[in-house]
Amino acid sequence: MVVGANVHDSRLVGLTIKNNSDLFSMFNICTDSYHLCLDKGYDYPRVHEEVYSYGFESHIRSRGEEKIEKQEGLHPARRWVVERTFAWLKGFRGIRTRYCHYLSTFIAFVKLACAIIVFRKIYAKQ
């Protein structure tokens, strides 16, 4: 979903799931439920209810959970994967600063950038 920067991510959970529901059916995974992992920014009762209403089993970190894990010596979350991907996308000037007026053009640029990133990763391994 593409919205303004002043909209909190937790407000877009339902729209994101609804708009990407065709992806879940495309993989045709034989399972009773889908799992959705979110960070503590989504720890609201309305988000839990919305995720459940779409048939997902939610794994949402609660606030203060990381402090308990540090005391127990468990492994930290690996959030760098998402941050790294955003950094790769910001390497493309047209995405870093949105110059195009139409949303469809901007989304096309994002998809093209993702394809280029994947191509570079595959080509670098050969």
C-alpha positions as CSV (number, residue, x, y, z in Angstrom):
1,M,0.0,0.0,0.0
2,V,1.2,3.5,-0.8
3,V,0.0,6.2,1.5
4,G,1.3,9.4,3.0
5,A,4.0,9.3,5.6
6,N,1.6,10.6,8.3
7,V,-0.4,7.3,8.3
8,H,0.7,4.7,10.9
9,D,1.5,1.3,9.5
10,S,-0.9,-0.5,11.8
11,R,-3.8,1.2,10.0
12,L,-2.9,-0.6,6.7
13,V,-2.7,-4.2,7.9
14,G,-6.2,-5.1,6.6
15,L,-5.8,-3.3,3.3
16,T,-2.4,-4.9,2.7
17,I,-3.7,-8.4,3.4
18,K,-6.8,-7.8,1.2
19,N,-4.9,-6.5,-1.7
20,N,-2.3,-9.3,-1.6
21,S,-4.8,-12.2,-1.1
22,D,-4.2,-13.5,-4.6
23,L,-0.5,-14.1,-3.7
24,F,-1.6,-16.5,-0.9
25,S,-3.8,-18.5,-3.2
26,M,-1.0,-18.6,-5.9
27,F,1.4,-20.5,-3.7
28,N,-1.3,-23.2,-3.0
29,I,0.3,-24.2,0.3
30,C,-1.6,-27.0,2.1
31,T,-1.8,-25.6,5.6
32,D,-4.6,-24.9,8.0
33,S,-3.5,-21.3,8.7
34,Y,-1.1,-18.7,7.5
35,H,1.3,-17.0,9.9
36,L,1.9,-13.3,10.0
37,C,5.0,-11.9,11.9
38,L,4.9,-8.3,13.0
39,D,6.9,-6.1,15.3
40,K,5.7,-4.3,18.5
41,G,4.5,-1.3,16.5
42,Y,1.5,-3.4,15.5
43,D,0.7,-4.5,19.1
44,Y,-2.9,-3.2,19.2
45,P,-6.1,-5.2,19.9
46,R,-7.7,-4.0,16.7
47,V,-4.7,-5.3,14.7
48,H,-4.9,-8.7,16.4
49,E,-8.6,-8.9,15.6
50,E,-8.1,-7.8,12.0
51,V,-5.3,-10.3,11.3
52,Y,-7.5,-13.1,12.9
53,S,-10.5,-12.1,10.7
54,Y,-8.4,-12.7,7.6
55,G,-7.5,-16.2,8.8
56,F,-3.9,-15.5,9.9
57,E,-2.2,-16.6,13.1
58,S,-0.5,-13.6,14.4
59,H,2.9,-13.5,15.9
60,I,3.2,-9.9,17.1
61,R,5.8,-8.9,19.6
62,S,4.4,-7.3,22.7
63,R,6.0,-4.2,24.2
64,G,8.7,-5.0,26.7
65,E,9.3,-8.5,25.3
66,E,12.8,-7.7,24.1
67,K,13.9,-6.7,27.5
68,I,12.9,-10.0,28.9
69,E,14.7,-11.9,26.1
70,K,17.9,-9.9,26.8
71,Q,17.8,-11.0,30.4
72,E,17.2,-14.7,29.3
73,G,20.0,-14.6,26.8
74,L,17.9,-15.4,23.7
75,H,18.8,-14.4,20.2
76,P,17.7,-10.9,19.0
77,A,15.4,-10.3,16.1
78,R,17.0,-9.9,12.7
79,R,15.4,-6.7,11.5
80,W,18.4,-5.8,9.3
81,V,16.9,-7.8,6.4
82,V,14.2,-5.3,5.9
83,E,16.4,-2.3,6.5
84,R,19.0,-3.7,4.0
85,T,16.3,-4.0,1.4
86,F,15.1,-0.4,1.9
87,A,18.7,0.7,1.6
88,W,19.0,-1.1,-1.7
89,L,15.8,0.5,-3.0
90,K,17.1,3.9,-2.0
91,G,20.0,3.4,-4.3
92,F,17.7,4.2,-7.1
93,R,17.3,7.9,-7.3
94,G,13.7,7.8,-8.8
95,I,12.6,5.9,-5.8
96,R,14.5,7.7,-3.1
97,T,12.9,11.0,-4.2
98,R,9.5,10.5,-5.9
99,Y,9.6,12.6,-9.1
100,C,6.7,10.9,-10.9
101,H,3.2,12.2,-10.4
102,Y,1.3,8.9,-11.0
103,L,1.2,6.2,-8.4
104,S,1.1,3.5,-11.1
105,T,4.4,4.8,-12.5
106,F,6.0,4.9,-9.1
107,I,5.0,1.3,-8.4
108,A,6.3,0.2,-11.8
109,F,9.7,1.8,-10.9
110,V,9.7,0.0,-7.5
111,K,9.0,-3.3,-9.2
112,L,11.7,-2.6,-11.8
113,A,14.2,-1.8,-9.1
114,C,13.3,-5.0,-7.3
115,A,13.8,-7.0,-10.5
116,I,17.2,-5.3,-11.0
117,I,18.3,-6.1,-7.4
118,V,17.3,-9.8,-7.8
119,F,19.1,-10.0,-11.2
120,R,22.3,-8.5,-9.7
121,K,22.2,-10.9,-6.8
122,I,21.7,-13.9,-9.0
123,Y,24.3,-12.7,-11.5
124,A,26.9,-12.1,-8.8
125,K,26.6,-15.7,-7.5
126,Q,27.5,-17.2,-10.9
